[in-house]
Amino acid sequence: MKKSKKKKKSNTWKIKQHRDQFFKKSKTLGYRSRAAFKLIELNEKFKFIKSNSKLLDIGASPGGWSQISSKIVTSGKILSLDIEKMEPIKNVSFIQCDFLDEKTCQKISSFFGENLDIILSDMAANTTGNKSLDCIRTNELCAQVIEFSSKNLKPNGVLVSKLFMGEDFIEVRKLAKSMFKKVQFYKPQSSRNESKETYLHCTLLKTL
């Protein structure tokens, strides 16, 4: 009985994917994931990725955001990080690691040689089946990215990170506003309607 339910759920997911216009379009255009469209929309709205940007993509695999960034960043540098493997992308360097590891911070510093223009994070915690817990864990990741960004961005640098609308959303917003002068939220059209995800766009670090 359990196997039957699991199979039914899997089939439902496949049907949704095939009906999803962004999923279909991502396949047609050769994007690694439908998430590519989220970054395209975010960049169209906030216009933060430049040709000479020094950009770090955290939790990058399978590489949708790095792939889009690489089409824009032609004279800057891109470094992608993930605990999972990622297939190579032209003009993108990749390290398989935990972004919070001390050795990783040293590698990032060595790669760029200075603080960053942009930090991206489309990370979400692995799902447990408990939506409330999944939301809390993903927002905890977002909070860690905010803390990390406050130490590694240039004063006018930009952070874009996923978070979920949930009970701890206000705490994450407070943290962002305590570290950045400008904090905005945006949900791209390519986000699924039923998804609680939104994106944080932060710029102009506050001086400590």
C-alpha positions as CSV (number, residue, x, y, z in Angstrom):
1,M,0.0,0.0,0.0
2,K,2.8,2.4,0.9
3,K,4.6,1.7,-2.4
4,S,1.4,2.4,-4.3
5,K,1.0,5.8,-2.6
6,K,4.6,6.7,-3.2
7,K,4.3,5.7,-6.9
8,K,1.1,7.8,-7.2
9,K,2.8,10.8,-5.7
10,S,5.8,10.4,-8.1
11,N,3.5,10.2,-11.1
12,T,1.6,13.3,-10.0
13,W,4.9,15.2,-9.7
14,K,5.9,14.0,-13.2
15,I,2.6,15.2,-14.7
16,K,3.0,18.6,-13.0
17,Q,6.5,18.9,-14.4
18,H,5.3,18.1,-18.0
19,R,2.5,20.7,-17.7
20,D,4.9,23.3,-16.3
21,Q,5.7,25.9,-19.0
22,F,9.0,26.8,-17.3
23,F,10.1,23.2,-17.0
24,K,9.3,22.7,-20.7
25,K,11.1,26.0,-21.7
26,S,14.1,25.1,-19.6
27,K,14.5,21.8,-21.6
28,T,14.0,23.6,-24.9
29,L,16.6,26.3,-24.1
30,G,19.1,23.8,-22.6
31,Y,19.0,25.3,-19.1
32,R,20.0,22.9,-16.3
33,S,16.9,23.7,-14.2
34,R,13.7,25.7,-14.3
35,A,15.2,27.8,-11.5
36,A,17.2,29.6,-14.2
37,F,14.1,31.6,-15.0
38,K,13.9,32.8,-11.4
39,L,17.3,34.4,-11.7
40,I,16.5,35.9,-15.1
41,E,13.4,37.5,-13.6
42,L,15.2,38.7,-10.5
43,N,18.0,40.2,-12.5
44,E,15.5,41.9,-14.9
45,K,13.8,43.5,-11.9
46,F,16.9,44.5,-9.8
47,K,19.6,44.6,-12.6
48,F,22.4,43.5,-10.3
49,I,24.6,41.2,-12.4
50,K,27.2,43.1,-14.4
51,S,29.7,42.0,-17.0
52,N,32.6,42.5,-14.5
53,S,30.9,41.1,-11.4
54,K,32.7,39.0,-8.9
55,L,29.9,36.5,-8.1
56,L,29.6,33.6,-5.7
57,D,26.8,31.1,-6.2
58,I,26.1,29.1,-3.0
59,G,24.2,25.8,-3.2
60,A,24.7,26.0,-7.0
61,S,24.1,22.4,-8.2
62,P,22.8,21.5,-10.8
63,G,24.0,24.9,-12.0
64,G,20.9,26.8,-13.3
65,W,21.9,30.1,-11.7
66,S,25.6,29.7,-12.5
67,Q,24.7,29.0,-16.1
68,I,22.6,32.2,-16.4
69,S,25.3,34.2,-14.6
70,S,28.0,32.9,-16.9
71,K,26.2,34.4,-19.9
72,I,26.3,37.9,-18.4
73,V,29.6,37.9,-16.5
74,T,32.2,38.1,-19.3
75,S,35.1,40.0,-17.6
76,G,34.5,39.1,-13.9
77,K,34.7,35.9,-12.0
78,I,32.2,33.3,-10.9
79,L,32.7,30.6,-8.2
80,S,30.0,28.1,-7.5
81,L,29.8,26.0,-4.3
82,D,27.7,23.0,-3.3
83,I,28.0,19.9,-1.2
84,E,26.7,17.9,-4.2
85,K,28.7,17.5,-7.5
86,M,28.0,19.9,-10.4
87,E,28.8,19.3,-14.0
88,P,31.3,21.9,-15.4
89,I,30.1,25.2,-16.8
90,K,32.3,27.3,-19.1
91,N,33.9,30.2,-17.3
92,V,32.6,29.0,-13.9
93,S,34.9,27.5,-11.2
94,F,33.3,25.0,-8.8
95,I,34.2,23.7,-5.3
96,Q,32.4,20.8,-3.8
97,C,32.1,21.9,-0.1
98,D,30.1,23.3,2.7
99,F,30.1,27.1,2.4
100,L,30.4,27.5,6.2
101,D,33.6,25.5,6.4
102,E,36.6,27.6,7.5
103,K,38.7,26.1,4.7
104,T,36.0,27.1,2.2
105,C,36.2,30.7,3.3
106,Q,39.9,30.7,2.7
107,K,39.4,29.2,-0.8
108,I,36.8,31.9,-1.6
109,S,39.1,34.7,-0.4
110,S,42.0,33.2,-2.4
111,F,39.9,32.8,-5.6
112,F,38.6,36.4,-5.7
113,G,41.4,38.2,-3.9
114,E,38.9,40.8,-2.5
115,N,35.3,41.0,-1.3
116,L,32.5,40.1,-3.6
117,D,30.0,42.1,-5.7
118,I,27.3,39.5,-5.6
119,I,26.3,36.5,-3.5
120,L,23.5,34.2,-4.7
121,S,21.8,31.4,-2.9
122,D,18.9,29.3,-4.1
123,M,19.4,26.8,-1.4
124,A,16.6,24.9,0.3
125,A,16.9,22.3,3.0
126,N,16.2,18.7,2.0
127,T,12.5,18.0,2.5
128,T,11.4,15.9,5.4
129,G,7.7,15.8,4.7
130,N,7.0,18.2,7.5
131,K,6.4,21.6,5.7
132,S,6.8,23.7,8.9
133,L,10.2,22.0,9.7
134,D,11.3,22.3,6.1
135,C,10.5,26.0,6.1
136,I,12.4,26.6,9.4
137,R,15.5,24.7,8.1
138,T,15.5,26.6,4.8
139,N,15.2,30.0,6.5
140,E,18.0,29.0,8.8
141,L,20.2,28.5,5.7
142,C,19.1,31.9,4.5
143,A,20.1,33.5,7.9
144,Q,23.5,31.8,7.6
145,V,23.9,33.2,4.1
146,I,23.0,36.7,5.4
147,E,25.6,36.5,8.1
148,F,28.2,35.1,5.6
149,S,27.4,37.9,3.2
150,S,27.8,40.7,5.7
151,K,31.5,39.6,6.1
152,N,32.2,38.9,2.4
153,L,30.4,41.4,0.3
154,K,31.7,44.8,-0.8
155,P,29.9,47.8,0.9
156,N,27.7,48.2,-2.1
157,G,27.5,44.5,-2.8
158,V,24.3,42.5,-3.5
159,L,22.8,39.5,-1.8
160,V,20.0,37.5,-3.4
161,S,18.7,34.5,-1.3
162,K,15.7,32.2,-1.2
163,L,13.6,32.0,1.9
164,F,10.1,30.7,2.7
165,M,7.1,32.6,4.0
166,G,6.6,31.0,7.4
167,E,6.6,31.6,11.1
168,D,10.3,32.6,11.3
169,F,10.1,34.8,8.2
170,I,10.0,38.0,10.4
171,E,13.2,37.0,12.2
172,V,15.1,36.5,8.9
173,R,13.8,39.9,7.7
174,K,14.9,41.5,10.9
175,L,18.4,40.0,10.5
176,A,18.7,41.2,6.9
177,K,17.5,44.8,7.9
178,S,20.1,44.9,10.7
179,M,22.9,44.3,8.2
180,F,21.7,46.0,5.0
181,K,20.3,49.4,4.3
182,K,18.1,48.2,1.5
183,V,16.0,45.0,1.8
184,Q,13.4,44.0,-0.7
185,F,11.4,40.8,-1.4
186,Y,10.2,39.4,-4.7
187,K,8.5,36.3,-5.9
188,P,9.2,35.5,-9.6
189,Q,6.4,34.4,-11.9
190,S,8.4,31.2,-12.5
191,S,8.0,30.2,-8.8
192,R,5.2,27.8,-8.6
193,N,1.9,29.3,-7.3
194,E,1.7,26.8,-4.4
195,S,5.3,27.4,-3.3
196,K,5.9,29.5,-0.2
197,E,9.3,30.6,-1.5
198,T,10.2,34.3,-2.1
199,Y,13.5,36.0,-2.7
200,L,15.4,38.4,-0.6
201,H,17.3,41.2,-2.4
202,C,19.7,43.1,-0.1
203,T,22.2,45.8,-0.9
204,L,24.3,48.5,0.8
205,L,25.9,47.0,3.9
206,K,25.6,48.9,7.2
207,T,28.9,49.8,8.7
208,L,29.5,48.1,12.0
